[in-house]
Amino acid sequence: MELKRILARDARTAHDKAIALYGRDALVISSSQVNGQTELIVAADIPIERSDLLGSPKAQDIRLHGAESASAQRAAPMPFKTFEDAMQDTLSGRIEPELVVPPVSAQEFSPDQQQLRGKEIVDLVRQEIQMLRQEFQRTQQLQAWQTQLGLPPGMQALAQAMQDTGVPARLRALLADALRNCENPTQGVGLIRDTLVSNLPAAQTAPDWRGVHALCGPSGVGKSLMCARLARQTAQTLHSERVALVSFSDTRAGAWSQLQMLATQAGVDAYRAKDMATLELLLEELKDHDSIIIDTPGLDFTSHAQALAQDLGDIHVHAVLHADASGSLLQRLDKVPANTWSSLILTKLDESTQAWPLLQRLTDPHPLPISWVGHGDKLSSKANAFDPAELVELALVPLQDNLAPATTPDALFALSKANHKVWYG
């Protein structure tokens, strides 16, 4: 996917030229006037030859890194003298060091990876636009339906607050009929809370992390931190020398250094595999470990998830998303075979402000089970088992904030006048 610039005397000529050059699938990024001419910036698919990213399975490609090595010790100042002393103090409960996440430098990709990344971004934009169009259509249909329902003025305020907060139209349609029987917004919010909690997957006991586990998700959701957090918690239950972190095929600048630092702070060993063949050799070398947690790249994460599930038989692949994931991002999980995912892991739950797309997906048939949720950006913060009530409460906060100004007596009187014809027929 490449960005191309087109100049023409008017907008119609520029669009015709873009279609003639790059086809009807070309995506218009921007349109502006330059020196009396129309300038279009379009994103177009340019055929390229993809290089084979898989190398030969050479044993020397396996880079082992003990967390107590000198290079890891130099990565950042440590709050204790040696790794062995730190482990003894931590296991005995004498200290609980404040663990922080090291900063990661800017990403750097090869030309082929830049092409793939650009195509992934444009495809995601297209999916978002398509979902927005569908959402607009559902909203128009739902508004007409709500008008026919004849909701009281107070409940009209709640319906409007749900729309302003970004509650998906399909989820609002499920709740609208029940809201008709409510007398005030407070009762309506309570009904929404009870309905959502009862329809979400039940809270589960945190799973056992013995075996091989891979975490797959888009860039920026906190996979590396979650990998280290789970490795640290597992090491506290099992022996730390039998827990390993693995960086798989991540070519970002600083990604390997970050995982080394996280492994050092978690008290486990870190390993690196550049490709699938090397990963298979590495897993064979680590077969005596009780728990192996694999950190994967964010670029084209669904393809990596399928490849890991197909090529490595005995592995658990977990999807990692933040709680504010968009509807199109959630749909990407459904485009891979159903048996690929073992569970869904949520990150940045305490930062969530728009969890409604996730709630809608979880109320659909056959939701992906949620195994862990993460809070904060510190390694010392524990990953916890999923609690549906917590997710619902976080989603209701902006709804209640949006509803508060509309439920004053003056606002209700003005809303009552505006809905006079609807309310009295």
PyMOL commands that set and color helices and strands:
alter all, ss='L'
color gray80, all
select helices_A, chain A and resi 11-22+59-61+70-75+83-91+111-149+153-165+169-179+185-199+223-237+240-242+255-266+276-285+301-311+327-334+349-351+356-363+388-407+409-418+420-424
alter helices_A, ss='H'
color red, helices_A
select strands_A, chain A and resi 2-8+27-34+37-44+63-65+211-216+243-248+269-273+291-295+316-322+341-347+370-373
alter strands_A, ss='S'
color yellow, strands_A
deselect
rebuild
show_as cartoon
